[in-house]
């Protein structure tokens, strides 16, 4: 609501927020103590801070973006996707790619890394693997870890072995139609309206939102078929639809 109001107007922000919450997985994630909704929260706060980095507040907002991005990655490893998305959105907003903007992104990245580092150190101390349970083939398996459970977890989270390389292009359709695990009753609004947004005049702030959404969605689609892992991208999709059809 706040970001949509800032970019376009209160009506667009309210509609974008409603579209995000209309997704069944968003509503279901609202009552258990899970990690998907906090991940979406910190991810979108990082995006909002990056888009608000202007003038005298530029450095402070970039530090804030890094702080929120680090919190997102500390919630779940897939928090890296929205961090990359926020960086892409910032580049599109600035419309430049020079040494100065790279330094700004490096500052935000350093802050994000510092926030994430305690969790990596904890994993290294307890499991001998900073990104446990991933890369177990590189760092080895901790003595008290169950290899079968690790393999089952990795298989459940990725599930890409069930999607042939050529079938990647059908990823949006399969996710919307509930053909993937945990994608039942996923919202049809994104698939129905996002392609139509390309046919109309883009609203204010559409470029950075598109950059964020496409980076997050692409990274997710190449790593998993669990739709709840793509939740950080949904608020941006809602704002794109609301901005296009209400502005």
N, C-alpha and C positions, 0 to 999 in steps of 0.2 A: 504493500500500500504506500509506504513512504517513498520508495524508489520510483514507483510508477507516477506518483503525484509530482515528484521532482522532475521527471523526464517529460511527462505529457500533461497530466492533470489528475485530480483526485478521482474522477470517475474511472479513468483508465487504470489507476492504481488499484481501486477497489475491485474492478472486474478481473484484473490480472491475478489478484490474491484469491478471488473466488475460483478462478480456473485452476489454480494450483491446488486448492483444497478440494476441488471436485474430483480429483484423482483418488480412487478407492484406497490405494496404498498409502496416500498421505493421511487420510482419515484413520486408517487402521494403525498407522504409526504414531498417532496422537495419544493413545492411552497406554501402551506398554513402555517399559523403560528400555527401549532399544536405542540404536545408534544412528538410524537413518535420518530422523528429523533433526537432531542436533547437527549432523553433518551438513544437511541442507541449510540450516540456520547460519552456521559459521561460514559456509561457502558463499552464501548470498551476501552476508555482511562484508566479506572480502571484496566481492564484486562491487558493492555499493560504495565502499571506501575508495576503491581504485577509480571509479567513475567520478567521485567527488574531489579527486586530487587536482586542485586548481589554485593558482596564485600563491598567496602566503600560506595556505593550508596544504600545499602540495606534499611537502616532506612529512608532515604529521599524518596526513591521510594515507600516504604510502606505508608508513610504519604501522598504522592501524590495519591496513590491508594485509601486511605481512603477519601481524599478530593473529588476525582472524584466519588467514590461510594456514598458519601453523596449528591453530586449534582444530581446523578441519582435518588436517593430516593426522593429528593426534587422536581424533575420534576413530578414523578408519583409513587404511592405506589408500583407498580410492579417493581420499581427499586431495591427492595430488592432481586429479583431473580438473576439479574446479579452480585450483591454484593456477594451473596452466591456462585455463579458460579466462580467469581474471586478468592474467598477464596479456593474453591476446586481446581482450576487450580494451585494456589500457593502451595498447599499441594502436588499435583502430581509432580510439578516441583522440589520441595525440596526433595521428596521421604523420608520424615521423619514426625513423629507425636510425638513430645516430648514437654516438658515444654517451651523450647526456641521458637519453632515455634508457640505455642499457645500464647505466649507473643507478638510475632510479629503480629499475627492476631488480638489480642486484641488492640494493638496500632492502627492499621488501622481501626478497628471497632469503637474505641473511637473517632477518627477524623471524621469518617463518621457520627456518632451520633451527634457530636457537630455541623456539617454542617446542618444536618437535623432538629435539635432542634428548631430553630426559627419558622419553619412552624408548628411544633407540638404545640408549645406554642400559636401561632396565632389561630389555630383551637380550642384549649382549651379555650382561652379567648372569642372568638366570638361565638363558637358553643357548648362549654362545652364538647367537644369530640376531643381528640388529633388526632384521625384517621378518622375524619368526611369525608364522611357519613357512613363509615363502623362501625360496632359494635354499631349501634344506639340502639339495644336492651339492651346493657350493660350500655351505657352512657346516653341514653335517646335522644329524639329529641328536637332540639333547637326550641324556640317559633316561630321564623320566617321561619322555614323550612317546606316544603310541604312533608308530609309523602308519598304521592302517587308518587311524583317525585323521592324521594329517592329510593323507592321500584322499580320504573321503571328503574332507573339508575343501580341499583345493578343487576336487572334481565338482562339488556342488556349487562352488562360487563361480567357476568359469563356465562349465557346460558348453564351451565352444566346440568340443569334439562332436557335438550333435548338430552343428551347423556347418555344412560344407562351405569352403571358401567362396564358391560362386553364389551361395545362398545368403551371403552377407547383405546383399542388396535388398533382400526380403525381410531383413531384420525389423524395420519399423512395422511392417504389416503383421509379422508373426507375434511381435510383442503386443500390438494392439488387439489382435484376435485371441490372445490368451494361450498361444501355442508354446510358451515358455513357462518354466516353473515360476510360481509366484506372480505371474502376469495376468491371471484371471481377473476380469472386470477392470482392466486398465482403461483409462479414459480414451475414447475415440476422438476427442476434441483436437488434440495436437495433430494427429494424422490428417484430420479433415480440414483444418484451417491453416496450419503452418504453410503448406505448399501454396495456398491461395494468397498468403501475405506477399509472396513474390510478384504477384500480378498488380499490386496496388502501390501507390506512393508510400515509401517507408516513413513512419512517424519519427519524431525526434528521439535520438538515442538508439535507433534500431540497429545501426552498424555494430556498436560494441555488444549489444545484446545478442545479435546473431553470432558474432565471433565467440562469445562465451558459450552459448548454447551448442554450437557446432563442435567446438573443441571438446567440451564435456561429453556430449553424446557420442562423438567418434571414438574417444578414448574408452568410454564404457563399452561401446558395441564391439570393440576389438579385444575386450578382455573378459566379458561376461554376458550372460543372457538373463540374469536376474534383474528385473526392471526396477526394483527398489534401489539398486545401486546407482541408478541414473537420476535419483530424486533431486540432486542439486541443480540439474538442468531445467526442471519443470517450472520454477518461478519465472525464469527468463522467457520460456515459451509462452506462459500465460500473459506476460507483459507485451510480448510481440504481437500476439493475437489481439489483445485489448487495444493496444495503440494503433494497430492497423485499421481495425473496423470501427473504432469509436472516435478517432481523431478527425 
